[in-house]
Amino acid sequence: MKRACGTWIAIYLLLAAAIGMITYRRFPLPVPAFGAAVVGGGVAWLGVAYFAGIWQKNTAARIIRRGLDGEPPRDGEKFAAIGRITPTGSPLTSPLSRSSCVAYKYEITDGDPDNTVRYYDGFALAPSVIQTGKQAVRLLAWGDLKLSWNTVPASQAKAHAEEYIGKTEIREPPILNLRQSFVDLQAIYRDDDGSVRWDQRGLRPPLDTGKPIDMSTATYREMLLRPGDPVCVIGSYSAQRGGIVPSSSPLVDPVTLEVGEPEVFTKRASVGAVGYSIGGVIFLGAVLVALVVFHALVPLEASEQMRPGMVASWPEIRLERFLDKRVRPLMREAGMLSSGEVMIQLPAGTANGRARGGGRDEVVREATAERAGGLATVTIDDRVIVLTIDANRRPIHLAILGQDVSPASADIRIDEAENDVAGRITYIPETGDGPACRVTFRTLH
C-alpha cells in the first residue's frame, strides 16, 4: 500500500516539477510557476492515471478470458472466478429492504440532490463460494462491488433502518480520526475470512447541530449481491486457502466483483479500456493545449527580455517558429492575441541568441555596425553573423558562419536609429540542414 501510494505521489511530484520548470523557463516568476506546477501537475497526473488504467483493464480482460476458457488458477496470481455465488452459511439480511443477500452496501442521505448529506452508510459480506465450471472458489476478501444502486421507499426502509442502527455499533465519522479510520478500513480490506461488516455515521446531523435526523425525509439506497447471482470476481488466488484473498495492497489493488452473464465481462473490460483511453487523451491533451497557448501568449523574446542571460535552445527556437506560423495567426483571428511586438531592450553593443552551421554551434554576445554608402553592415561576434541593410532598412545580404543565406527566406526585424541598429534575425531551414540562427542584437551608438 505504502509503496503504491508512494509511486503515485512521486509521479505527481515529477509531473508538477516538469510543468513548473517549463513555466518558469518561459515566464521566470516563482508564483505563476508554482501555481502551474500544482494545477498542471494534477491534471497531467489524472491523464497518466487514466492511461495506467488502460493497462489494468486490458490485464483484466486477459484474466477474464483465461477464466472463461477454464484455465485453472495459479497460486499467488490474479484469477477470475466466473460463476454463481452462494453463501457457505446463512445469508445476510440487508438493513433497509430486509432482502436475503451475500453482500450489500447501503447509504442513508438527506436526499438533497444539490448538497447531499450522508447520515449513515456501510457494507457487509458473508462467507461465500463461486461455483465455476470446474471448481468451487471461496471468496475470502471484501471486493469493490460494481453493482447498481436500488432506492428503497422511505415507507419501507425507515423502520428497518432505525432498528438496524439501534442495535448496531456505528463508527464515528472518519474525519474525526483519520488515522484510526484508515487503519480500520485497511484491516477490513485485509480481512481474509470472508466475513466483513462496516457501518459509520456521517459528519453532519446530528453532530454539527445537535438536532436529530429526520429519517422520514431521508433517501435510502442499497446495493445487493443475491445468492445465485452470476458473478465475475477478480483477485489474488491462494491455493492453500482455495479461494480469492486480499492482495498485498488491498486499498490500491482491491478485489473486484461484478454481476452479469459470462459473455459480458470481457466486453466490459474492453469498453473500460476505451473509456480510460479517452480520459487519458482528454486530460493530457488539456495540459498540452494549455502549454501551447501559454507559450503563444508569452513569446520567446519576452522571456529573453525578462532574463537577459537566457539563451534559447534549438527545440525552443523550433517551437517558436511553429507558434508563429501555425498557432498565433489562429489566436489573433479569434481575438485571443494582439499583433504587437516585444521591444528590443538590449544594452548597446550586445547580442543574445545562437547560430549554427558547418559543425559549429555558437552563442553570441556582441554586435557592431559600420555604415558606408547608405548601407549598414551589422557584425555579430567574430563574423558569426553578418547582415547588410540598405537605407530603407531592407536586408540585402545575410551570412551565418560564413554561409550566405537569402534574406528573403529569413524572418528579419530591423529597428534603425541615427546612431545604432537593433533587430532580430531568425532563420531555420525547412529541411533542418544547413545554417540556422535566432539572434537579437543592438549595436553600439
C-alpha angles and dihedrals in degrees: 000000000000092000093051093046090046091052093053092045089052090050091052093048092049092049092046091048092049093050092044091052093047090050094046091048090058099034108023100205119115100218098054090043092052092048091050090049094052097044099032092045090054094050092046089048090056090052092051090046091053092051089048086053089059089063090048093050093047090048090050091051091053092048091049092050090052089050092050090049090057095246108166117246119259121224113259094007132107113271135183112222104199119184142071120320124221133170117254090217135008115341122240125255114226114236098230110035096021089232122163108247148154094226138000144182123199140179134188116202139167090254097233104144093201098048111014116197115199114221100177138349139169149142141220141191130199122212104272146166134220114218106214124183094273108020147007113257119199119225105222101164137060110255133201102257113226093197136127123261118242120203114225116207113251089231088063102032104042098074092041092049094049091050092048094048091047094058100033129086103241119200120229119251111290092232090067090063110011096172095052093042091053091050091049094047092048089051089053092052091047093049108118106183094086095243116106136164131172128171128171140166126233124249098247129067124040096017100056098038106022088230120130120251116259098230092180092069096039125114116236124202134175136188110204134194105193129202110270095023114147107243144176112212118185121193146109114308122222115199090195092055094035093227152059113300134182118284123240089262103035098170092052097033105029129174109263126213129188134169127230146091115302096252094061099057098075091045091052091052092049092048088048090055090054090050092051089049090055091047092050092049091048096051098039090041089054090054092048093048091047091052092048092049091046092052090046092052093047107047120208092248089059090055090050091051092049091049109028094188093058117118113194118230121232092253088055090049093050090047090052090052091050091049092050093050103035113017112031095053089056092047091050091051088052092050093245096117136039122227095234123125130224113254118242106242103169119139114260114274096023137110135191130199140049143270134196137193141125091032093306130115112193131187109210128218112163137054132188134175135208125194125207133155095352092309128111120206117200116201119193116202114321094343092299085140127013119188126180121195131184129230090276092056091252116143112237102170135026129178126181116197090337096312118114117233127189107253089213090065093052130077102238126175118187129191107183124187129176095270107022144029124222127183152128127246123196122177124165116165115232093234095047091239129107130031122339137176147172111191135160118197147172118192128218119276 
